[in-house]
Amino acid sequence: MRKIFATVSEDTNILDDTVSTDVASVLMAANYDRTMVLYNGDEDKWLDSGLFARVFPALPGSINWAHKTIVGPSADNLTSSQRTNALAKNANVYVSRGGLSVTEFGTMASGRYADVRRGVDWLQSEMETEVYQRLISLDKVEYTDAGIAKIVEVLGKVLKTAITNKFVAASPDIYDGKPFLISAPRTSEVSATDKANRFLPNVTFSCTLAGAINRVQVNGVVSL
């Protein structure tokens, strides 16, 4: 089971760049890729649970966990240094921006964005499910090039859904005019041992994350 955990803390040491024993610093040092730390001065309002409730109804990979308003918790009035220090520890903060209370910036303790973590988990789960469904829904998937193509077909189906969900980039020029690449061996390239064991090795895919924009820099000149 692949899981994600989030915790909220009102420990002000998270906001201090001279402290390295707070929970955010410790988890960042441990490179925790499935744990999220959120700083909030009112931890009893469950900012972590509120964020989960906000993002989980959306399709995996389709929603950015940054810039989200959460019902219940109050935004913190942080100084620029405090905010910078917390973010530098891969902690998330809940602050006021443009009159709205919003999350910044939706990362795990490792620094990986949470929407990417969840999206990759979904992609793996869907591929496992679709491949297994193909194996059990047909009387037989023959060990031929045509049979291997049936496996490739369902992997492509999942990747197309990932594009629809805005998790995978739809740019057609990444892989020779295609948004993703799936590679599988021909039967002539598979060893006799693998064929005898009915095991298909070396099926791979490549795709590019659609990503998300969190910050924007605009430069301009206004002239008379």
Sequence and secondary structure as in RCSB ss.txt:
>XXXX:A:sequence
MRKIFATVSEDTNILDDTVSTDVASVLMAANYDRTMVLYNGDEDKWLDSGLFARVFPALPGSINWAHKTIVGPSA
DNLTSSQRTNALAKNANVYVSRGGLSVTEFGTMASGRYADVRRGVDWLQSEMETEVYQRLISLDKVEYTDAGIAK
IVEVLGKVLKTAITNKFVAASPDIYDGKPFLISAPRTSEVSATDKANRFLPNVTFSCTLAGAINRVQVNGVVSL
>XXXX:A:secstr
    EEEEE  GGGG TT   SHHHHHHHTT SSEEEEE S GGG HHHHHHHHHTTS TTSS SSS   SS   
B   HHHHHHHHHTT BEEEEETTEEEEE  B TTS BHHHHHHHHHHHHHHHHHHHHHHHHSS   SSHHHHHH
HHHHHHHHHHHHHHTTSB   TTSBTTBSEEEE   GGGS HHHHHTT     EEEE B               
